[in-house]
């Protein structure tokens, strides 16, 4: 697969995990201690399966290892 340089930012937006979702996945295990199926963060009631959160955080860490801007955005 090859990309034209003008397509790189588009590909990042499509394939990188969403910053807000990664932050939620990181915070979720701490919130889930009181209610395993639902977490209240930022005044919103949210749910996430722990397995899905782990996969998302692992992918975000891989992205962050190669992209310093994304590492900062994810809070790593």
C-alpha positions as CSV (number, residue, x, y, z in Angstrom):
1,X,0.0,0.0,0.0
2,X,1.3,3.5,-0.8
3,X,-0.1,6.9,0.1
4,X,0.4,10.2,-1.4
5,X,1.8,12.7,1.2
6,X,-1.5,14.6,1.1
7,X,-3.3,11.4,2.3
8,X,-1.3,10.8,5.4
9,X,-3.3,13.1,7.7
10,X,-6.6,11.5,6.4
11,X,-5.3,8.0,7.1
12,X,-4.2,9.0,10.6
13,X,-7.7,10.4,11.3
14,X,-9.3,7.2,10.1
15,X,-7.0,4.6,11.7
16,X,-5.8,6.2,14.9
17,X,-7.9,5.6,18.0
18,X,-10.0,8.7,18.9
19,X,-8.3,10.7,21.7
20,X,-11.4,11.0,23.8
21,X,-12.1,7.3,23.5
22,X,-8.6,6.4,24.6
23,X,-8.7,8.8,27.6
24,X,-12.0,7.1,28.6
25,X,-10.5,3.7,28.2
26,X,-7.6,4.6,30.4
27,X,-9.9,6.1,33.1
28,X,-12.6,3.5,32.8
29,X,-11.0,0.8,35.0
30,X,-10.7,3.2,37.9
31,X,-14.4,4.2,37.6
32,X,-15.6,0.7,37.0
33,X,-14.7,-0.3,40.5
34,X,-18.1,0.9,41.7
35,X,-20.2,-0.1,38.7
36,X,-18.5,-2.6,36.3
37,X,-20.9,-2.1,33.4
38,X,-21.2,1.7,33.5
39,X,-18.9,4.6,34.3
40,X,-19.7,8.2,34.8
41,X,-17.0,10.5,33.4
42,X,-17.2,14.1,32.4
43,X,-20.8,14.2,33.5
44,X,-21.7,11.5,30.9
45,X,-22.7,8.0,31.5
46,X,-20.6,5.7,29.3
47,X,-20.0,2.0,28.9
48,X,-17.1,0.1,27.5
49,X,-16.1,-3.5,27.7
50,X,-12.8,-3.9,29.5
51,X,-11.4,-6.0,26.6
52,X,-12.2,-3.3,24.1
53,X,-10.6,-0.6,26.2
54,X,-7.4,-2.7,26.5
55,X,-7.2,-3.2,22.7
56,X,-7.8,0.5,22.1
57,X,-5.1,1.6,24.7
58,X,-2.6,-0.9,23.3
59,X,-3.1,0.5,19.8
60,X,-2.9,4.0,21.1
61,X,0.5,3.1,22.7
62,X,1.7,1.8,19.4
63,X,0.7,5.0,17.6
64,X,2.2,7.1,20.4
65,X,5.5,5.3,20.1
66,X,5.8,6.6,16.5
67,X,4.0,9.9,16.7
68,X,5.0,12.4,19.5
69,X,2.0,14.6,18.8
70,X,-0.4,11.7,19.3
71,X,1.5,10.6,22.4
72,X,0.9,14.0,23.9
73,X,-2.8,14.0,22.9
74,X,-3.3,10.6,24.4
75,X,-1.5,11.7,27.6
76,X,1.3,9.2,27.4
